[in-house]
Amino acid sequence: MSQNLSKKSNKDLVLDFCNYLKISKGLSINTISAYRTDLIEFFRFIDNEIINNDEIEKYISYALRNNSENSKLRKLSSIKQFIKWFNINNPEDMINIDQVSLKKGTYLPDTVPFSEINEIINFYEHDNFINSRNKTIIDFMYSTACRVSELVEVRLSDLDFDDDFVKLYGKGSKQRIVPIGSELKINILAYLKKRDSLDTNEPYLFLSKNMKKLDRTAIFRVIKKMAVLTGKNLEIHPHTLRHSAATHMLEGGCDLRTLQELLGHSSVSTTKIYTKLTKEFVAEIFKESHPRA
């Protein structure tokens, strides 16, 4: 786990978690040993990256190739239980992930229909700095399909309105160029007018009310609050916007290689998790529209 989440090392966190399983849960030595082995393997696999949906997706893909069905389910359960324990004991450094499930060897991300995402984006107006910022954050996350960790690092200098692109910096400081859509451009420009009226020299695009760089947990709170305020009580997280954008693009005809580039996946195998959802979509449309369906 990154130092961003905890001052303790991964080794110490696993030890604390295993002590909790022994003292508070009363689990057997063999069961605790299995948890320890699973978590050590997971932390080695993510190589000190921040725990998020992307890292879990990659690990699941790895587990699918190298373990039995029972082992896969146990390993995922170990990660879930660890995250639940960590979040209870570290409320200020919560690990925010979507619900992850294994069914017949497939990871299926949660998605939200575009109509509902559109309602969330359009809930606020550009009437003040915070409302304008929140509106633009959600539009930016959905329109670019970026990760939270990438969003908080975007600087003003990364925006190119001549060619309508933004530079995003992913894992390992890998840079990729992502288009700025026409509607997102309108919102960014409106937000920048509010931002420019403030007295700040901060280089980052999205700022807190104190004119400081936003952190990942602040983004999570913004999106959850917006989902609640719409009155729909949607189960939506920052990563849900990324999943939804990817799924909607495939449904619209985007090919896997292009989507891989947009999402910043190192392997197309990670991108393929979305094809299951789009196949179901195509099947549904086929049944509704084809004369011989």
Secondary structure, 3 states (H helix, E strand, C coil): CCCCCCCCCHHHHHHHHHHHHHHCCCCCHHHHHHHHHHHHHHHHHHCCCCCCHHHHHHHHHHHHHHCCHHHHHHHHHHHHHHHHHHHHHCHHHCCCCCCCCCECCECCCCCCCHHHHHHHHCCCCCCCHHHHHHHHHHHHHHHHCCCHHHHCCCEHHHEECCCCEEEEECHHHCEEEEECCHHHHHHHHHHHHHHHCCCCCCCECCECCCCCECCHHHHHHHHHHHHHHCCCCCCCCHHHHHHHHHHHHHHCCCCHHHHHHHHCCCCHHHHHHHHHHHHHHHHHHHHHHCCCC
